[in-house]
Amino acid sequence: MQRDGVLPLYEVNFYNDNDVPCQLEDSAISGGNASSHSGNCRIVYYVEYQARIDFYDLRDKIANFYVKGVKTPYITRILNNRFPGMMPLQYYPVEFHYRLPGTNAISSVTTQQIHYKRH
C-alpha cells in the first residue's frame, strides 16, 4: 500500500538471460502474439535502493530549511532518523505489464510476489 510519495514504477527490472536474440515476424506483431522461447530470466528488485536515495535526497533538502531557521518537529524527526529500510523476509506484490515488441499494446499482465531478503 502506498502511503506517501509516488510508486516506484521503474525500480523492478526483468532481464531475459537468453543469449539468442528473438526476432518477431510481421505476422506476430500484427496478430498480437508470438511463439515462446525457453530460457532463464531474472527479476531484480531495486526499490529499497531507490527509496534510500530518495530519503537522503529529501533529508538534504529539509536540512536547508533547518539551517534557515525552520525547525518543526517533523523536520527535526527526519533529520534525527536514518532510512528505515524495507521489512526483510516479506512478500511484495509486483505487477508486470508485457508489451509485445513492435506494438504499444499491453498483451498480458501478471502479478508476482517478490520475496524480499536484505543482504
Biopython code that builds the backbone (N, CA, C, O; Angstrom):
import numpy as np
from Bio.PDB.StructureBuilder import StructureBuilder

atoms = [
    (1, "MET", "N", (0.841, -1.179, 0.000)),
    (1, "MET", "CA", (0.000, 0.000, 0.000)),
    (1, "MET", "C", (0.885, 1.241, 0.000)),
    (1, "MET", "O", (1.822, 1.350, 0.791)),
    (2, "GLN", "N", (0.584, 2.147, -0.873)),
    (2, "GLN", "CA", (1.335, 3.397, -0.946)),
    (2, "GLN", "C", (0.793, 4.361, 0.106)),
    (2, "GLN", "O", (-0.419, 4.539, 0.227)),
    (3, "ARG", "N", (1.686, 4.975, 0.859)),
    (3, "ARG", "CA", (1.260, 5.921, 1.885)),
    (3, "ARG", "C", (1.628, 7.351, 1.510)),
    (3, "ARG", "O", (0.799, 8.250, 1.648)),
    (4, "ASP", "N", (2.829, 7.577, 1.048)),
    (4, "ASP", "CA", (3.299, 8.913, 0.689)),
    (4, "ASP", "C", (4.074, 8.825, -0.616)),
    (4, "ASP", "O", (4.562, 7.757, -0.987)),
    (5, "GLY", "N", (4.183, 9.943, -1.303)),
    (5, "GLY", "CA", (5.026, 9.995, -2.491)),
    (5, "GLY", "C", (4.410, 9.296, -3.681)),
    (5, "GLY", "O", (3.190, 9.188, -3.797)),
    (6, "VAL", "N", (5.271, 8.824, -4.561)),
    (6, "VAL", "CA", (4.821, 8.149, -5.775)),
    (6, "VAL", "C", (5.331, 6.717, -5.777)),
    (6, "VAL", "O", (6.316, 6.390, -5.114)),
    (7, "LEU", "N", (4.650, 5.876, -6.528)),
    (7, "LEU", "CA", (5.060, 4.487, -6.628)),
    (7, "LEU", "C", (6.366, 4.362, -7.412)),
    (7, "LEU", "O", (6.571, 5.100, -8.377)),
    (8, "PRO", "N", (7.240, 3.457, -7.024)),
    (8, "PRO", "CA", (8.500, 3.249, -7.751)),
    (8, "PRO", "C", (8.272, 2.363, -8.975)),
    (8, "PRO", "O", (8.620, 1.182, -8.969)),
    (9, "LEU", "N", (7.686, 2.939, -10.020)),
    (9, "LEU", "CA", (7.261, 2.154, -11.172)),
    (9, "LEU", "C", (8.395, 1.490, -11.937)),
    (9, "LEU", "O", (8.197, 0.414, -12.501)),
    (10, "TYR", "N", (9.548, 2.083, -11.972)),
    (10, "TYR", "CA", (10.613, 1.560, -12.815)),
    (10, "TYR", "C", (11.787, 1.019, -12.003)),
    (10, "TYR", "O", (12.911, 0.971, -12.505)),
    (11, "GLU", "N", (11.549, 0.619, -10.786)),
    (11, "GLU", "CA", (12.623, 0.124, -9.926)),
    (11, "GLU", "C", (12.613, -1.386, -9.785)),
    (11, "GLU", "O", (13.315, -1.937, -8.937)),
    (12, "VAL", "N", (11.831, -2.052, -10.600)),
    (12, "VAL", "CA", (11.844, -3.505, -10.684)),
    (12, "VAL", "C", (12.128, -3.828, -12.142)),
    (12, "VAL", "O", (11.380, -3.424, -13.032)),
    (13, "ASN", "N", (13.208, -4.557, -12.382)),
    (13, "ASN", "CA", (13.589, -4.857, -13.762)),
    (13, "ASN", "C", (13.537, -6.347, -14.019)),
    (13, "ASN", "O", (13.814, -7.169, -13.146)),
    (14, "PHE", "N", (13.180, -6.660, -15.228)),
    (14, "PHE", "CA", (13.029, -8.030, -15.695)),
    (14, "PHE", "C", (14.070, -8.253, -16.780)),
    (14, "PHE", "O", (14.068, -7.550, -17.790)),
    (15, "TYR", "N", (14.956, -9.216, -16.587)),
    (15, "TYR", "CA", (16.018, -9.492, -17.550)),
    (15, "TYR", "C", (15.870, -10.898, -18.103)),
    (15, "TYR", "O", (15.657, -11.852, -17.355)),
    (16, "ASN", "N", (15.984, -11.019, -19.412)),
    (16, "ASN", "CA", (15.969, -12.310, -20.074)),
    (16, "ASN", "C", (17.419, -12.714, -20.304)),
    (16, "ASN", "O", (18.162, -11.992, -20.970)),
    (17, "ASP", "N", (17.826, -13.843, -19.770)),
    (17, "ASP", "CA", (19.209, -14.295, -19.891)),
    (17, "ASP", "C", (19.464, -15.127, -21.150)),
    (17, "ASP", "O", (20.522, -15.741, -21.287)),
    (18, "ASN", "N", (18.515, -15.145, -22.046)),
    (18, "ASN", "CA", (18.665, -15.913, -23.273)),
    (18, "ASN", "C", (19.679, -15.227, -24.185)),
    (18, "ASN", "O", (19.526, -14.047, -24.503)),
    (19, "ASP", "N", (20.706, -15.949, -24.604)),
    (19, "ASP", "CA", (21.734, -15.378, -25.471)),
    (19, "ASP", "C", (21.290, -15.246, -26.922)),
    (19, "ASP", "O", (21.921, -14.539, -27.708)),
    (20, "VAL", "N", (20.214, -15.918, -27.272)),
    (20, "VAL", "CA", (19.747, -15.890, -28.658)),
    (20, "VAL", "C", (18.737, -14.753, -28.811)),
    (20, "VAL", "O", (17.678, -14.785, -28.185)),
    (21, "PRO", "N", (19.052, -13.738, -29.644)),
    (21, "PRO", "CA", (18.087, -12.659, -29.833)),
    (21, "PRO", "C", (16.838, -13.171, -30.535)),
    (21, "PRO", "O", (16.914, -14.007, -31.435)),
    (22, "CYS", "N", (15.700, -12.663, -30.115)),
    (22, "CYS", "CA", (14.422, -13.069, -30.698)),
    (22, "CYS", "C", (13.981, -12.026, -31.712)),
    (22, "CYS", "O", (13.915, -10.836, -31.405)),
    (23, "GLN", "N", (13.687, -12.472, -32.897)),
    (23, "GLN", "CA", (13.184, -11.586, -33.938)),
    (23, "GLN", "C", (11.704, -11.894, -34.161)),
    (23, "GLN", "O", (11.319, -13.055, -34.295)),
    (24, "LEU", "N", (10.897, -10.870, -34.197)),
    (24, "LEU", "CA", (9.472, -11.054, -34.430)),
    (24, "LEU", "C", (9.155, -10.910, -35.910)),
    (24, "LEU", "O", (9.660, -10.018, -36.591)),
    (25, "GLU", "N", (8.323, -11.792, -36.378)),
    (25, "GLU", "CA", (7.821, -11.686, -37.742)),
    (25, "GLU", "C", (6.695, -10.659, -37.762)),
    (25, "GLU", "O", (6.052, -10.415, -36.741)),
    (26, "ASP", "N", (6.459, -10.063, -38.918)),
    (26, "ASP", "CA", (5.372, -9.086, -39.051)),
    (26, "ASP", "C", (4.029, -9.694, -38.674)),
    (26, "ASP", "O", (3.177, -9.009, -38.110)),
    (27, "SER", "N", (3.830, -10.980, -38.981)),
    (27, "SER", "CA", (2.560, -11.632, -38.648)),
    (27, "SER", "C", (2.361, -11.710, -37.135)),
    (27, "SER", "O", (1.233, -11.600, -36.655)),
    (28, "ALA", "N", (3.451, -11.900, -36.375)),
    (28, "ALA", "CA", (3.348, -11.952, -34.908)),
    (28, "ALA", "C", (2.989, -10.575, -34.360)),
    (28, "ALA", "O", (2.192, -10.463, -33.428)),
    (29, "ILE", "N", (3.573, -9.533, -34.933)),
    (29, "ILE", "CA", (3.271, -8.171, -34.484)),
    (29, "ILE", "C", (1.825, -7.826, -34.792)),
    (29, "ILE", "O", (1.113, -7.319, -33.926)),
    (30, "SER", "N", (1.384, -8.092, -36.011)),
    (30, "SER", "CA", (0.003, -7.742, -36.373)),
    (30, "SER", "C", (-1.005, -8.627, -35.643)),
    (30, "SER", "O", (-2.117, -8.187, -35.354)),
    (31, "GLY", "N", (-0.623, -9.877, -35.342)),
    (31, "GLY", "CA", (-1.529, -10.787, -34.644)),
    (31, "GLY", "C", (-1.562, -10.587, -33.147)),
    (31, "GLY", "O", (-2.483, -11.061, -32.481)),
    (32, "GLY", "N", (-0.574, -9.895, -32.603)),
    (32, "GLY", "CA", (-0.558, -9.616, -31.174)),
    (32, "GLY", "C", (-0.044, -10.747, -30.316)),
    (32, "GLY", "O", (-0.259, -10.741, -29.104)),
    (33, "ASN", "N", (0.638, -11.734, -30.916)),
    (33, "ASN", "CA", (1.232, -12.801, -30.114)),
    (33, "ASN", "C", (2.459, -13.345, -30.830)),
    (33, "ASN", "O", (2.648, -13.125, -32.027)),
    (34, "ALA", "N", (3.267, -14.041, -30.097)),
    (34, "ALA", "CA", (4.491, -14.606, -30.650)),
    (34, "ALA", "C", (4.768, -15.930, -29.975)),
    (34, "ALA", "O", (4.281, -16.200, -28.878)),
    (35, "SER", "N", (5.543, -16.736, -30.631)),
    (35, "SER", "CA", (5.901, -18.026, -30.038)),
    (35, "SER", "C", (6.827, -17.798, -28.849)),
    (35, "SER", "O", (7.591, -16.833, -28.807)),
    (36, "SER", "N", (6.741, -18.697, -27.900)),
    (36, "SER", "CA", (7.581, -18.557, -26.707)),
    (36, "SER", "C", (8.962, -19.152, -26.970)),
    (36, "SER", "O", (9.133, -19.999, -27.847)),
    (37, "HIS", "N", (9.930, -18.699, -26.202)),
    (37, "HIS", "CA", (11.294, -19.203, -26.271)),
    (37, "HIS", "C", (11.709, -19.606, -24.869)),
    (37, "HIS", "O", (11.394, -18.919, -23.897)),
    (38, "SER", "N", (12.410, -20.708, -24.768)),
    (38, "SER", "CA", (12.859, -21.146, -23.454)),
    (38, "SER", "C", (14.069, -20.332, -23.027)),
    (38, "SER", "O", (14.742, -19.720, -23.856)),
    (39, "GLY", "N", (14.331, -20.329, -21.759)),
    (39, "GLY", "CA", (15.481, -19.601, -21.230)),
    (39, "GLY", "C", (15.206, -19.140, -19.811)),
    (39, "GLY", "O", (14.093, -19.262, -19.300)),
    (40, "ASN", "N", (16.225, -18.620, -19.202)),
    (40, "ASN", "CA", (16.122, -18.121, -17.830)),
    (40, "ASN", "C", (15.858, -16.629, -17.835)),
    (40, "ASN", "O", (16.182, -15.926, -18.792)),
    (41, "CYS", "N", (15.272, -16.164, -16.763)),
    (41, "CYS", "CA", (15.077, -14.730, -16.604)),
    (41, "CYS", "C", (15.315, -14.375, -15.140)),
    (41, "CYS", "O", (15.278, -15.236, -14.261)),
    (42, "ARG", "N", (15.561, -13.089, -14.897)),
    (42, "ARG", "CA", (15.781, -12.593, -13.542)),
    (42, "ARG", "C", (14.879, -11.396, -13.308)),
    (42, "ARG", "O", (14.631, -10.602, -14.215)),
    (43, "ILE", "N", (14.403, -11.279, -12.110)),
    (43, "ILE", "CA", (13.675, -10.096, -11.676)),
    (43, "ILE", "C", (14.548, -9.440, -10.614)),
    (43, "ILE", "O", (14.839, -10.045, -9.582)),
    (44, "VAL", "N", (14.964, -8.209, -10.865)),
    (44, "VAL", "CA", (15.846, -7.507, -9.936)),
    (44, "VAL", "C", (15.046, -6.386, -9.275)),
    (44, "VAL", "O", (14.447, -5.548, -9.949)),
    (45, "TYR", "N", (15.050, -6.391, -7.962)),
    (45, "TYR", "CA", (14.222, -5.506, -7.143)),
    (45, "TYR", "C", (15.083, -4.369, -6.599)),
    (45, "TYR", "O", (15.812, -4.551, -5.624)),
    (46, "TYR", "N", (15.001, -3.199, -7.227)),
    (46, "TYR", "CA", (15.800, -2.033, -6.847)),
    (46, "TYR", "C", (15.032, -1.047, -5.952)),
    (46, "TYR", "O", (15.501, 0.068, -5.725)),
    (47, "VAL", "N", (13.889, -1.438, -5.457)),
    (47, "VAL", "CA", (13.012, -0.499, -4.748)),
    (47, "VAL", "C", (13.684, 0.070, -3.501)),
    (47, "VAL", "O", (13.662, 1.283, -3.296)),
    (48, "GLU", "N", (14.278, -0.776, -2.668)),
    (48, "GLU", "CA", (14.892, -0.249, -1.440)),
    (48, "GLU", "C", (16.059, 0.673, -1.770)),
    (48, "GLU", "O", (16.232, 1.708, -1.126)),
    (49, "TYR", "N", (16.851, 0.312, -2.754)),
    (49, "TYR", "CA", (17.982, 1.154, -3.160)),
    (49, "TYR", "C", (17.508, 2.550, -3.559)),
    (49, "TYR", "O", (18.066, 3.549, -3.107)),
    (50, "GLN", "N", (16.478, 2.622, -4.406)),
    (50, "GLN", "CA", (15.985, 3.913, -4.865)),
    (50, "GLN", "C", (15.301, 4.674, -3.729)),
    (50, "GLN", "O", (15.428, 5.895, -3.636)),
    (51, "ALA", "N", (14.582, 3.964, -2.874)),
    (51, "ALA", "CA", (13.932, 4.614, -1.731)),
    (51, "ALA", "C", (14.972, 5.225, -0.800)),
    (51, "ALA", "O", (14.757, 6.311, -0.262)),
    (52, "ARG", "N", (16.089, 4.545, -0.606)),
    (52, "ARG", "CA", (17.176, 5.061, 0.245)),
    (52, "ARG", "C", (17.744, 6.349, -0.364)),
    (52, "ARG", "O", (17.945, 7.336, 0.344)),
    (53, "ILE", "N", (17.998, 6.336, -1.669)),
    (53, "ILE", "CA", (18.499, 7.537, -2.347)),
    (53, "ILE", "C", (17.499, 8.685, -2.194)),
    (53, "ILE", "O", (17.889, 9.813, -1.892)),
    (54, "ASP", "N", (16.219, 8.399, -2.402)),
    (54, "ASP", "CA", (15.182, 9.430, -2.278)),
    (54, "ASP", "C", (15.116, 9.989, -0.856)),
    (54, "ASP", "O", (14.965, 11.196, -0.665)),
    (55, "PHE", "N", (15.228, 9.101, 0.145)),
    (55, "PHE", "CA", (15.157, 9.532, 1.540)),
    (55, "PHE", "C", (16.282, 10.511, 1.865)),
    (55, "PHE", "O", (16.044, 11.569, 2.449)),
    (56, "TYR", "N", (17.513, 10.153, 1.484)),
    (56, "TYR", "CA", (18.638, 11.022, 1.815)),
    (56, "TYR", "C", (18.633, 12.300, 0.985)),
    (56, "TYR", "O", (19.104, 13.336, 1.452)),
    (57, "ASP", "N", (18.116, 12.246, -0.221)),
    (57, "ASP", "CA", (17.955, 13.462, -1.019)),
    (57, "ASP", "C", (16.944, 14.397, -0.348)),
    (57, "ASP", "O", (17.175, 15.601, -0.240)),
    (58, "LEU", "N", (15.831, 13.830, 0.098)),
    (58, "LEU", "CA", (14.816, 14.619, 0.803)),
    (58, "LEU", "C", (15.385, 15.183, 2.107)),
    (58, "LEU", "O", (15.122, 16.334, 2.454)),
    (59, "ARG", "N", (16.154, 14.383, 2.819)),
    (59, "ARG", "CA", (16.746, 14.845, 4.080)),
    (59, "ARG", "C", (17.709, 16.001, 3.846)),
    (59, "ARG", "O", (17.754, 16.933, 4.649)),
    (60, "ASP", "N", (18.482, 15.959, 2.758)),
    (60, "ASP", "CA", (19.386, 17.071, 2.427)),
    (60, "ASP", "C", (18.599, 18.349, 2.140)),
    (60, "ASP", "O", (19.004, 19.434, 2.556)),
    (61, "LYS", "N", (17.491, 18.224, 1.439)),
    (61, "LYS", "CA", (16.669, 19.395, 1.125)),
    (61, "LYS", "C", (16.033, 19.969, 2.396)),
    (61, "LYS", "O", (15.945, 21.185, 2.567)),
    (62, "ILE", "N", (15.596, 19.073, 3.276)),
    (62, "ILE", "CA", (14.988, 19.511, 4.533)),
    (62, "ILE", "C", (16.026, 20.190, 5.421)),
    (62, "ILE", "O", (15.703, 21.136, 6.140)),
    (63, "ALA", "N", (17.265, 19.716, 5.375)),
    (63, "ALA", "CA", (18.335, 20.327, 6.179)),
    (63, "ALA", "C", (18.519, 21.798, 5.819)),
    (63, "ALA", "O", (18.863, 22.609, 6.679)),
    (64, "ASN", "N", (18.292, 22.144, 4.560)),
    (64, "ASN", "CA", (18.397, 23.545, 4.148)),
    (64, "ASN", "C", (17.364, 24.411, 4.861)),
    (64, "ASN", "O", (17.660, 25.548, 5.229)),
    (65, "PHE", "N", (16.157, 23.888, 5.059)),
    (65, "PHE", "CA", (15.134, 24.632, 5.805)),
    (65, "PHE", "C", (15.557, 24.794, 7.262)),
    (65, "PHE", "O", (15.381, 25.856, 7.858)),
    (66, "TYR", "N", (16.117, 23.724, 7.827)),
    (66, "TYR", "CA", (16.540, 23.753, 9.221)),
    (66, "TYR", "C", (17.613, 24.813, 9.434)),
    (66, "TYR", "O", (17.571, 25.557, 10.413)),
    (67, "VAL", "N", (18.569, 24.881, 8.521)),
    (67, "VAL", "CA", (19.652, 25.867, 8.610)),
    (67, "VAL", "C", (19.093, 27.289, 8.519)),
    (67, "VAL", "O", (19.627, 28.208, 9.139)),
    (68, "LYS", "N", (18.029, 27.465, 7.754)),
    (68, "LYS", "CA", (17.416, 28.790, 7.590)),
    (68, "LYS", "C", (16.479, 29.148, 8.744)),
    (68, "LYS", "O", (15.842, 30.201, 8.716)),
    (69, "GLY", "N", (16.388, 28.280, 9.761)),
    (69, "GLY", "CA", (15.601, 28.600, 10.945)),
    (69, "GLY", "C", (14.240, 27.935, 11.028)),
    (69, "GLY", "O", (13.521, 28.134, 12.007)),
    (70, "VAL", "N", (13.867, 27.145, 10.021)),
    (70, "VAL", "CA", (12.583, 26.430, 10.063)),
    (70, "VAL", "C", (12.820, 25.116, 10.807)),
    (70, "VAL", "O", (13.422, 24.183, 10.276)),
    (71, "LYS", "N", (12.329, 25.066, 12.062)),
    (71, "LYS", "CA", (12.621, 23.904, 12.910)),
    (71, "LYS", "C", (11.327, 23.334, 13.474)),
    (71, "LYS", "O", (11.008, 23.525, 14.647)),
    (72, "THR", "N", (10.592, 22.637, 12.627)),
    (72, "THR", "CA", (9.358, 21.999, 13.070)),
    (72, "THR", "C", (9.672, 20.611, 13.618)),
    (72, "THR", "O", (10.734, 20.063, 13.325)),
    (73, "PRO", "N", (8.773, 20.037, 14.403)),
    (73, "PRO", "CA", (9.003, 18.670, 14.898)),
    (73, "PRO", "C", (9.177, 17.664, 13.751)),
    (73, "PRO", "O", (9.962, 16.722, 13.869)),
    (74, "TYR", "N", (8.455, 17.859, 12.656)),
    (74, "TYR", "CA", (8.554, 16.953, 11.505)),
    (74, "TYR", "C", (9.965, 17.017, 10.901)),
    (74, "TYR", "O", (10.571, 15.985, 10.613)),
    (75, "ILE", "N", (10.475, 18.229, 10.714)),
    (75, "ILE", "CA", (11.819, 18.399, 10.156)),
    (75, "ILE", "C", (12.860, 17.804, 11.100)),
    (75, "ILE", "O", (13.766, 17.101, 10.653)),
    (76, "THR", "N", (12.743, 18.071, 12.372)),
    (76, "THR", "CA", (13.691, 17.548, 13.352)),
    (76, "THR", "C", (13.672, 16.022, 13.362)),
    (76, "THR", "O", (14.724, 15.388, 13.444)),
    (77, "ARG", "N", (12.491, 15.437, 13.280)),
    (77, "ARG", "CA", (12.370, 13.970, 13.294)),
    (77, "ARG", "C", (13.067, 13.351, 12.090)),
    (77, "ARG", "O", (13.771, 12.351, 12.233)),
    (78, "ILE", "N", (12.885, 13.927, 10.909)),
    (78, "ILE", "CA", (13.538, 13.391, 9.706)),
    (78, "ILE", "C", (15.052, 13.531, 9.812)),
    (78, "ILE", "O", (15.789, 12.613, 9.453)),
    (79, "LEU", "N", (15.513, 14.670, 10.300)),
    (79, "LEU", "CA", (16.957, 14.883, 10.399)),
    (79, "LEU", "C", (17.622, 13.987, 11.439)),
    (79, "LEU", "O", (18.808, 13.678, 11.320)),
    (80, "ASN", "N", (16.875, 13.570, 12.450)),
    (80, "ASN", "CA", (17.440, 12.746, 13.521)),
    (80, "ASN", "C", (17.305, 11.242, 13.285)),
    (80, "ASN", "O", (17.762, 10.441, 14.101)),
    (81, "ASN", "N", (16.685, 10.861, 12.182)),
    (81, "ASN", "CA", (16.477, 9.439, 11.924)),
    (81, "ASN", "C", (17.215, 8.984, 10.668)),
    (81, "ASN", "O", (17.524, 9.771, 9.774)),
    (82, "ARG", "N", (17.479, 7.694, 10.643)),
    (82, "ARG", "CA", (18.091, 7.080, 9.469)),
    (82, "ARG", "C", (16.998, 6.465, 8.598)),
    (82, "ARG", "O", (15.847, 6.336, 9.017)),
    (83, "PHE", "N", (17.377, 6.096, 7.396)),
    (83, "PHE", "CA", (16.440, 5.415, 6.496)),
    (83, "PHE", "C", (15.992, 4.112, 7.147)),
    (83, "PHE", "O", (16.834, 3.301, 7.533)),
    (84, "PRO", "N", (14.688, 3.893, 7.276)),
    (84, "PRO", "CA", (14.213, 2.707, 7.988)),
    (84, "PRO", "C", (14.376, 1.406, 7.213)),
    (84, "PRO", "O", (14.404, 0.334, 7.817)),
    (85, "GLY", "N", (14.484, 1.476, 5.910)),
    (85, "GLY", "CA", (14.607, 0.262, 5.109)),
    (85, "GLY", "C", (13.279, -0.444, 4.959)),
    (85, "GLY", "O", (12.290, -0.107, 5.609)),
    (86, "MET", "N", (13.285, -1.415, 4.099)),
    (86, "MET", "CA", (12.086, -2.223, 3.895)),
    (86, "MET", "C", (12.115, -3.388, 4.868)),
    (86, "MET", "O", (13.172, -3.773, 5.368)),
    (87, "MET", "N", (10.969, -3.928, 5.124)),
    (87, "MET", "CA", (10.877, -5.071, 6.021)),
    (87, "MET", "C", (11.453, -6.299, 5.320)),
    (87, "MET", "O", (10.951, -6.689, 4.266)),
    (88, "PRO", "N", (12.497, -6.920, 5.881)),
    (88, "PRO", "CA", (13.056, -8.116, 5.245)),
    (88, "PRO", "C", (12.136, -9.320, 5.428)),
    (88, "PRO", "O", (11.284, -9.351, 6.315)),
    (89, "LEU", "N", (12.334, -10.290, 4.576)),
    (89, "LEU", "CA", (11.582, -11.545, 4.606)),
    (89, "LEU", "C", (10.081, -11.325, 4.452)),
    (89, "LEU", "O", (9.272, -12.022, 5.065)),
    (90, "GLN", "N", (9.729, -10.358, 3.634)),
    (90, "GLN", "CA", (8.333, -10.062, 3.330)),
    (90, "GLN", "C", (8.090, -10.309, 1.845)),
    (90, "GLN", "O", (9.026, -10.331, 1.046)),
    (91, "TYR", "N", (6.841, -10.491, 1.494)),
    (91, "TYR", "CA", (6.455, -10.609, 0.091)),
    (91, "TYR", "C", (5.852, -9.286, -0.360)),
    (91, "TYR", "O", (4.945, -8.754, 0.280)),
    (92, "TYR", "N", (6.360, -8.769, -1.458)),
    (92, "TYR", "CA", (5.867, -7.522, -2.022)),
    (92, "TYR", "C", (5.307, -7.803, -3.407)),
    (92, "TYR", "O", (5.995, -8.394, -4.240)),
    (93, "PRO", "N", (4.069, -7.389, -3.670)),
    (93, "PRO", "CA", (3.493, -7.656, -4.990)),
    (93, "PRO", "C", (4.066, -6.717, -6.049)),
    (93, "PRO", "O", (4.229, -5.519, -5.816)),
    (94, "VAL", "N", (4.366, -7.280, -7.204)),
    (94, "VAL", "CA", (4.857, -6.507, -8.345)),
    (94, "VAL", "C", (4.000, -6.898, -9.538)),
    (94, "VAL", "O", (3.867, -8.079, -9.857)),
    (95, "GLU", "N", (3.424, -5.905, -10.192)),
    (95, "GLU", "CA", (2.591, -6.161, -11.361)),
    (95, "GLU", "C", (3.405, -5.902, -12.619)),
    (95, "GLU", "O", (3.940, -4.810, -12.810)),
    (96, "PHE", "N", (3.494, -6.909, -13.472)),
    (96, "PHE", "CA", (4.230, -6.799, -14.731)),
    (96, "PHE", "C", (3.249, -6.629, -15.880)),
    (96, "PHE", "O", (2.265, -7.361, -15.988)),
    (97, "HIS", "N", (3.529, -5.662, -16.728)),
    (97, "HIS", "CA", (2.745, -5.430, -17.941)),
    (97, "HIS", "C", (3.660, -5.745, -19.116)),
    (97, "HIS", "O", (4.703, -5.113, -19.283)),
    (98, "TYR", "N", (3.275, -6.708, -19.918)),
    (98, "TYR", "CA", (4.096, -7.082, -21.064)),
    (98, "TYR", "C", (3.532, -6.457, -22.331)),
    (98, "TYR", "O", (2.345, -6.573, -22.637)),
    (99, "ARG", "N", (4.414, -5.795, -23.052)),
    (99, "ARG", "CA", (4.056, -5.235, -24.348)),
    (99, "ARG", "C", (4.799, -6.022, -25.409)),
    (99, "ARG", "O", (6.023, -6.138, -25.357)),
    (100, "LEU", "N", (4.083, -6.551, -26.351)),
    (100, "LEU", "CA", (4.703, -7.272, -27.442)),
    (100, "LEU", "C", (5.571, -6.307, -28.224)),
    (100, "LEU", "O", (5.084, -5.262, -28.656)),
    (101, "PRO", "N", (6.844, -6.626, -28.418)),
    (101, "PRO", "CA", (7.722, -5.716, -29.173)),
    (101, "PRO", "C", (7.115, -5.360, -30.529)),
    (101, "PRO", "O", (6.550, -6.207, -31.221)),
    (102, "GLY", "N", (7.248, -4.103, -30.880)),
    (102, "GLY", "CA", (6.701, -3.632, -32.143)),
    (102, "GLY", "C", (5.311, -3.037, -32.003)),
    (102, "GLY", "O", (4.787, -2.440, -32.943)),
    (103, "THR", "N", (4.712, -3.201, -30.825)),
    (103, "THR", "CA", (3.391, -2.613, -30.580)),
    (103, "THR", "C", (3.470, -1.834, -29.278)),
    (103, "THR", "O", (4.428, -1.972, -28.517)),
    (104, "ASN", "N", (2.468, -1.023, -29.030)),
    (104, "ASN", "CA", (2.404, -0.310, -27.761)),
    (104, "ASN", "C", (1.275, -0.854, -26.901)),
    (104, "ASN", "O", (0.949, -0.283, -25.860)),
    (105, "ALA", "N", (0.682, -1.953, -27.334)),
    (105, "ALA", "CA", (-0.448, -2.528, -26.619)),
    (105, "ALA", "C", (0.041, -3.548, -25.593)),
    (105, "ALA", "O", (0.912, -4.368, -25.884)),
    (106, "ILE", "N", (-0.523, -3.487, -24.404)),
    (106, "ILE", "CA", (-0.201, -4.474, -23.373)),
    (106, "ILE", "C", (-0.892, -5.770, -23.757)),
    (106, "ILE", "O", (-2.111, -5.812, -23.925)),
    (107, "SER", "N", (-0.097, -6.833, -23.894)),
    (107, "SER", "CA", (-0.670, -8.110, -24.314)),
    (107, "SER", "C", (-0.943, -9.047, -23.133)),
    (107, "SER", "O", (-1.735, -9.981, -23.259)),
    (108, "SER", "N", (-0.294, -8.806, -21.986)),
    (108, "SER", "CA", (-0.600, -9.605, -20.803)),
    (108, "SER", "C", (-0.145, -8.867, -19.546)),
    (108, "SER", "O", (0.749, -8.021, -19.584)),
    (109, "VAL", "N", (-0.783, -9.211, -18.442)),
    (109, "VAL", "CA", (-0.469, -8.630, -17.141)),
    (109, "VAL", "C", (-0.420, -9.769, -16.132)),
    (109, "VAL", "O", (-1.287, -10.643, -16.123)),
    (110, "THR", "N", (0.595, -9.751, -15.288)),
    (110, "THR", "CA", (0.685, -10.754, -14.231)),
    (110, "THR", "C", (1.220, -10.087, -12.969)),
    (110, "THR", "O", (2.021, -9.155, -13.039)),
    (111, "THR", "N", (0.778, -10.566, -11.835)),
    (111, "THR", "CA", (1.289, -10.075, -10.555)),
    (111, "THR", "C", (2.106, -11.185, -9.916)),
    (111, "THR", "O", (1.643, -12.317, -9.777)),
    (112, "GLN", "N", (3.317, -10.846, -9.534)),
    (112, "GLN", "CA", (4.212, -11.796, -8.878)),
    (112, "GLN", "C", (4.529, -11.274, -7.479)),
    (112, "GLN", "O", (4.622, -10.066, -7.262)),
    (113, "GLN", "N", (4.689, -12.179, -6.554)),
    (113, "GLN", "CA", (5.075, -11.814, -5.194)),
    (113, "GLN", "C", (6.594, -11.930, -5.089)),
    (113, "GLN", "O", (7.145, -13.020, -5.246)),
    (114, "ILE", "N", (7.272, -10.815, -4.824)),
    (114, "ILE", "CA", (8.719, -10.807, -4.676)),
    (114, "ILE", "C", (9.048, -11.032, -3.205)),
    (114, "ILE", "O", (8.635, -10.253, -2.346)),
    (115, "HIS", "N", (9.792, -12.096, -2.916)),
    (115, "HIS", "CA", (10.206, -12.365, -1.548)),
    (115, "HIS", "C", (11.484, -11.578, -1.292)),
    (115, "HIS", "O", (12.559, -11.948, -1.764)),
    (116, "TYR", "N", (11.356, -10.497, -0.545)),
    (116, "TYR", "CA", (12.475, -9.583, -0.328)),
    (116, "TYR", "C", (13.349, -10.081, 0.812)),
    (116, "TYR", "O", (12.871, -10.329, 1.919)),
    (117, "LYS", "N", (14.638, -10.224, 0.522)),
    (117, "LYS", "CA", (15.621, -10.600, 1.544)),
    (117, "LYS", "C", (16.694, -9.535, 1.545)),
    (117, "LYS", "O", (17.290, -9.258, 0.504)),
    (118, "ARG", "N", (16.945, -8.943, 2.672)),
    (118, "ARG", "CA", (18.013, -7.944, 2.777)),
    (118, "ARG", "C", (19.343, -8.679, 2.875)),
    (118, "ARG", "O", (19.483, -9.628, 3.646)),
    (119, "HIS", "N", (20.317, -8.233, 2.087)),
    (119, "HIS", "CA", (21.642, -8.867, 2.102)),
    (119, "HIS", "C", (22.602, -8.050, 2.914)),
    (119, "HIS", "O", (23.769, -8.419, 3.046)),
]
sb = StructureBuilder()
sb.init_structure("model")
sb.init_model(0)
sb.init_chain("A")
sb.init_seg("    ")
for serial, (resi, resn, name, xyz) in enumerate(atoms, 1):
    if name == "N":
        sb.init_residue(resn, " ", resi, " ")
    sb.init_atom(name, np.array(xyz, "f"), 0.0, 1.0, " ", f" {name:<3s}", serial, name[0])
structure = sb.get_structure()
